[in-house]
Amino acid sequence: MNPPLRQALCAVLLCTSLLWTGCAAGGPDEPPGPTPPTPVEPGVCQVDQDCPDPGLFFCDTVTSRCLAACRTQEDCTAAKRGEYRIAECDGNPLGCRCDNSRCEVALCSADAECAASGKVCRDGKCMPAPAASAVASCRVTPDFVIGREGTSARFSVLASDAAGVPVVVPAGATWTAEGESVRGSGTGVEASFVLAEPTEEPAEAVVARVGNATCTARVGVLGVAVAPGQMRVVVTDEQTGRPIADAVVVTADAQGAVKSTAPTDASGVALLAELEEEGSVSVFHEAYGYLTVAYEGTGSPRDLALPLRRNPADRYGGYKGTFLHMPTTQDMHAGLAGLSSPDAVSDLSASLLVGQTRRVSFTSQGQTREATLPAGAYVVLPGTTLSATDVSAQGLAGACDATLAGVTDPEEAMVAGACGTRTAWALGGDIPLTALSPGSVTGAVDVGQLLARTIPLLRTFSSSVKRDVQFRLKETPRTGTGAPDYSDQTHFTGVDHDFAKGQSLPLGFHFAVRVPALPKYRGVWMDSAAVLGVARVAGRGVVPLGLGMGANTMPADPNTDTQAGLPGPGLVNVRMAPAHHGLEGSPYEVILTASSSAAANDATAGAASSVLIHRTLEKLPFDPKGGAPVTVGGPFLPVPEGFRYNYNGDAAGGLEGRQLRFTLSPESMTLPVSTVLRAVFTNREEHRWVVLMDVARASVGVRLPVPPAPFEDRTYYGDVTGSRAPFGMQALVTRRTGTSAGAEVDLNGLVEADGVDLEHLGELTVAYSVLDYGRPLVTWVTPAEDGQSVKEGSKVKVRVQSFRVGSGNQDEGYVKLTFMGGTGCVGNVEKGQVVDSQGRGEVELLLPGGCRGTDVQLTATLVDPEGNTLRPAVTSTRSVTITP
């Protein structure tokens, strides 16, 4: 589960659980479930014994009706039920499944499951294959490619009927080449073409025909030859494939000194002098994230393809709507909505994904309360007036077409980053109030445990998707604090999620995932494992279809705790819907994220996680007892601890000027030899600078060049004090096929213009780990305000964030307290080298004896282990009166 989605889930469940003690339940002891259809009318009941056969029925006390029950799969068959056979089970080629003691119509998840009946799987049912004649329009993705002569590019097609409803035709398209620039042909939903003849301008070169619809992709081909002594860099938009003009490409030597500079032309190409030594290649553009690649010199590629991603918060747009036909039981109705992500490894803006949070006022038992929910959260809590039914979601700029209202020139809009197309998704249903009972919320709430208990109960949840949602993006206004303001959503596309039967699909596949041994952070096993089941849809990205959650607290060891209904530790329950409503045929993936709660419990810690991506799931299993769990290959990558960056031009703290490197002993680096390291700096406007290097360079690192004028230095936060930008480190393992069996791709393979490049990073990555180092801060705890009085020789207290106080091998330094003013104060220096053990990040410092007076300035400063002030300095001052 990606962190923003898990954050949104936590927000929904946590706020409702904390409010539970003040809410009227109003529901039965046993939460009601969906009513399976039967051809008989067993009549009313009060208890199970009122039903015709208590072995085949149970009494639903909410509806007072006898409903079909089961203990095994056989209990749902006509042979076992006799006169009480279930018509929908008999009429379904796949029959029914015994799901949570109830007979539920079995769903399909792949065409192969319906092949015996001569049908295909659509919307979870075995149905006749749709005719190609139903297709009225199509779109090739990607629709624009720039590549080198002799390389190959893969294309997919998405089709729709006259009403714009997605159509998935089994035979897919017929593919042909137009002109001499590409070679290739084929049939199906995908095809590969070889880029053959160089072109002066990109032209329509790849043609797909589905039924009566025809769609094309433009291709630009660059010559294979790069002149001796030269380096060619091709810069494109990561999401649209379009060339980026006027980007500035800079090569720098190992000391970070600039060697050559060149702008990209209209084709996105810059030619520079070859860099024959170790150093770096960087690309700068104001509207995009900066990119720096560590370069090995001789032997490294001289033809580079470097895609950039737009600044995520400069423009915003998406969709808004509500959930229709949700359940009307007395349980809590909850859900989440969003837009598909380009990939599972992307640096998506948390503020963009979670969106504008909202304060929802409601009453419960006569008391007024408030809840904070993300924009994509739907919550209705019976017994209260809590009813947050409007949802919205935001997406990244990308491709669009002329059918998008308000866009007269799609090409112009794509180049400007003013439009995008993604898949709208939602997961919604009932959460039994018994899962959020007062007994489960005592003292501090363990969200991991809460999610782990709740996920198996999501049998009433359904999935809703709208595959092709186009939206406009406009410039993002800023609040007085500089934060993005997403409150105006008048330009958002209207999309509702309909949870009526047939319009959504239940999370009907219940199975277990075997979790490899969890990794450690700060010497402690990670304490949760989240599973996100997704479909990767061509041109739309990753679409969530299900989820699971495991905790690792009882005991804290390498395995997740044993969950109800599963045979042992290390197994996690998952509920997932099949690909549906136009997503059929898209590959399934299981994204397994191990996370540490250290950052939530320790102010000095960073957010740490490690992710495995499983891509060999051809169909979804139904295995609620975990007899044959989905096994995700490991191991998890270790968290990239021990990296430091010197924000200044001069050497300091064991680092050269502007050097980023691993600072621990070489034997501490336990990452695989093929790992690509990826550092991300993010300033206050969420503008990024990404730095890439091979793990072999970790101890040497890379020295970043100073950005050429007029580009800002995004390693700094951008505030008036010139403080440092937050910094995170990722470690990635990439494979050419995107599976564990494929050949590994190193950094040279990612950046060389050979068709396997950074634009496909999400498809190639099979494992990655992340550590958000944040930005060090120090603030005053006591005295809490200026002007307060404290006694001579007493203790004062500061709070430190994202900075490890101590003298150990991985500690970063300590707090130094200096004085100005008063009598007997100036010249004293106090050291705070011990942080509190409660995780608050608090450090106590002793005021010196003999120091007293009014308006005494106490300045707390973070320093390195040698006592040198961090640069940029991190300080906080408090003015107090010190009395005898």
C-alpha positions, 0 to 999 in steps of 0.5 A: 500500500502506498503511503498516501493511501495508507494515510487516508485509510488511517484518517478515516478509521482513526477519526471514527474510532476515536469518536466511537465512544460518543456515538450511538451505535444503533446497530445489531450485535451481528452486522448484516451482510449482502443477501444471496438470492434464492429461488425460494421464499423461506419466510420470516424468522427470529432465530436460525431454527425458524428456517427450513434447514438450519444447516443450509440457512441462517436468520438475518435478524435485520431483515428477519429473513432466512439467508443461504449459509455454508461451511464448505464450498459443497454447501452452495451446490445444487447437489447439497441444497436440493430444493433450496438450490440457489439459482444464481449459483446454478446459472454461473459457470463458476458456481458459488463460493463459501465466503465468510459462511455465506454462499456468494456468486463466484467471480472471474478475474481472467479470461482463462477462467471462462475459456471452457464455456467459450466466454471471456471475463468481463465485470467479474462474470463469464460473458460473450466476447464483445464484438469489435464493431462495438468500438467507436473510438480508441487511443494508443498509449503512449501516443508520443515517443522519441527514441534512438534508431534501432531501439524498440517501443511498446504500445497499447490501445484502449477502446471505447464505444459510442457512449464512451464506455470502455470496451475490451476486445479480446483480439485487441487491435490490428497494428501497422507501421505508417512510413519508414520511421518504424518497423513492426506489426501485430494483433492484440492490445499491445505491440512492439515496433522498432524505430528504424529511420531517423526523422526531422520531425515526429510523425504519425507512425504507429497505427492501431485499428479496432473495429471501425476505429483508428488511432495513432501514435507519433514517433520521432527517431534520432540517429544512432551516431553521436559524434566523437567527443560529444554527449547527447542528452534527450529531455522529455516529459515523463508523463506525455513523452513530449520533448522539453525545450529550453531545459538546461543540461549541465555536466560537472566534474567530481568536485561539482565544477561545471564543465559544459552547459547547453539548452535543449532544442525544440526536439528536446536534444542538447549536445555537449562536450563529452565528460571523460571523467567522473562527475555528473550530468544535470538537467534544470527546468523551472516547471519540472523537477531537476535531475542529476545523474552521477556519471562514471566518465569513460565507459559510461553512455554518451547518449542519455534519455532523461525524462522529467516530471512536472512540479506536482503542486504548480497546477492542480485538477481532478474529479469530484463527486459522491458515492451513490447507492451505498448500503443503508444498514446501521453500520458505518458506511465508509470509503476512499476515492482517488485517481490512479497513480503513474506508478508505484515508485513515483514521488507523488505529492502527499498534499496532492494525493490526500487533497484538501483536508476538511473539518466536518462538524457533527453531533453525537448524543447532543454533543457537537464534535469535529472530524478531520478527513481527507478529500477522498474520504466518504464517511456516514456514521449512523446515530450521529449527524456525521455525513461526509459524502462528497469526495474529490481526488487530484491527478498529475498532468498528462495526456488528453484529447479533444473530448475534454470540455474546455480544451480546444487544443489538446496538444497545447494543453499537454505541453502546458501541463493543463490536462490529464487522463487517469482512472477514478477509483473508489473502495466503499461499503460497510464497516461493522461498528463492532470492529470499532467498539469502545473496547478497541479504543483505549488510550493510544490507538494502534492504527496498524492493529485497527486496520489489521482487524478491519480489513478481513471484515471488508466483505461488504466493500465494493470497487468502483472504477471509471477508466478514462477520466479527463480533467483540466489543471489550473495554476495553484494559488497559495495561502499566506503561508505559501502552502498550496490552496486546492479549495476551488474545485469548480474546474474539476470533472464531475464523476460519481461512484455508483455502488449499485449492483452491477455498477461496482464489483465486490471485493470477492477474492479473499486470499492470503499473502505470505510476507517475507521476513520484515526488515529493520529500522534503527535496529528494530523490526518494522511493525506493519505490512500493508498489501495493496492489490492493483491493476496496472492499466496501460496509459492510466497507471496503478489502480487500487482494487483491494487491500490488506494489513498486518501488524508485527507487535505480538511478538515483535519479530521478523514475522507479521502476527497471526491473523484470525482464520490463517494458520500462522504468522507471516500471512496477511488477509487480503480482500480484492476485486477483479479488474472490471469496467474496462480494466480487464486484461491489465496485469495484476500486481501485489504491492507489499509495503513494510513500514516502521512507526518509529517516526510516529513515536520518535520525533528524531526518526524518519519515515522508513519503509521497504516495498516489494512488487509482485507481478506474476499474478495471472488471476486472483485466488480465492483462498480465505484459509491461506492454504496456498498463499500468494508468495511475494519474493524477497528479501525486503531491501534494507532502509538506506540509513547513513546518508548525509548531504553537505548543503554548503560549498565548503567542506564540513562534517566529514563531507566535501562541499555539496557532497551527498554520500554514505557516511558509515563504514563500507561493511554497513552497506548491505544493499545488493550490488545492482541497486540504484540510489535515488535522493529527493530534495523537496522545497516548500513549493514541492519542487524537487531535485532528484539525484541518481547514483549506483550503490557502488558509488555510495561511499564516494557519492556525488557533488551537486553543481550549483544550479545555473542562473536563474534556477533556484537551489532546491536543496534549500527550503526556499524560506526567508531563513535559507534553511535546508530542504527536506531530503529523502533517500530511496534504494531501488532494484530494477529488472528489465522485464519488471519481474524477479526473473528478469535481468537487472538494470543498473543506472547506466541501463536506466539513463542510456537512450536504448529504450529501457529508461527512467520513463519506465522506472515504475514498470521495471522496479521490483523492490525499493526502500525509502527513508525520509530524513526530513529537515532538522528543527529545534523548538522551545518547550519550556519556557514556552513563551518569551518573557517568562521567568525561570530560576537560576540553575534550573533546567530548560527544555527544547524539542528536536525533530529529524536529528539524532541526538547522541554520540553513537556511530549513527548519531548526528550531534547534540544541542548547544545552548548559548547566552546573550545578555544578563549577568554572568551568562555570556560565554557559558555553553551548555550541551544537551546530548541526551534525548528523552526516552519517550520519543518526544525528541525533548532535550533538557539543558541546565542553566549555569549558576550565576547567570541571571537578569532580564531579557536574557537570550537563550539560543539552542543550536544544533551542532555536529559531533565536533561541535560545529554549527550545522550549515545552514544553521538550525537554531531557536531563541527564547528571551527570558528573565532568570531569577536567583 
